[in-house]
Amino acid sequence: MAHLAQAFGDTHLIVRIMPNLAVEYGQGVTGFAESPRIDPELKQRLSSAFAPLGLNLWLPEHKMDALTALASSGLAFNLIFIEAMIDAGIALGFTSKDAKQIVTRTLAGTLSMLESTGKHPGELRWQVSSPGGQPLPGHLL
C-alpha cells in the first residue's frame, strides 16, 4: 500500500483487497487492508458489498500475507487432503463417486460439528478418536 500511495500521492484512498477463490461460491474469505484515512462510510459500503461472498476481515496490512497463506493457500492444502482421502477410499474398494460422496459429507459434517458446538477441534477429535469419547487420563484440552 505504501508503494501505491507513493505512486498515486496522498490524495488517493487505497484499500488492498485479497479474496480467496471460494468467494465464487459465497463461502470465501476476503481480507481488507485499510488505509489509515479510510472513510468509515466507505468501509461499511465495501463490507456490505462483499458480504454475500463470505467472511470479510479488515486487517492491518502487515497481516495480509499471513491471511493469503492461511485462506488462499489453505484451499489448496484442503484440496490435497480431500484428494488423498478420496484416493484412500478408492484403494479401500469404493468407487470414485462413492469415495467422493463419503469424503465430502464427512468434511461437511466435521464443519457442522465445529460451527454448531463452538468447541475446540481437539475436543471434538477426542470425542471421535478416544475410547468412549473421553479425554485420556492426564490429557488437558
PEUR-V631636 format. One record per run of one state. SS is the DSSP state (A for helix, B for strand, O for the rest). FROM is the first residue (numbers start at 1). LEN is the number of residues. If there is no record, write none. Layout:
ss->SS from->FROM len->LEN
ss->SS from->FROM len->LEN
//
This chain:
ss->O from->1 len->1
ss->A from->2 len->7
ss->O from->9 len->7
ss->B from->16 len->4
ss->O from->20 len->1
ss->A from->21 len->5
ss->O from->26 len->2
ss->B from->28 len->6
ss->O from->34 len->6
ss->A from->40 len->14
ss->B from->54 len->6
ss->O from->60 len->1
ss->A from->61 len->31
ss->O from->92 len->4
ss->A from->96 len->22
ss->O from->118 len->3
ss->A from->121 len->9
ss->O from->130 len->1
ss->A from->131 len->3
ss->O from->134 len->8
//
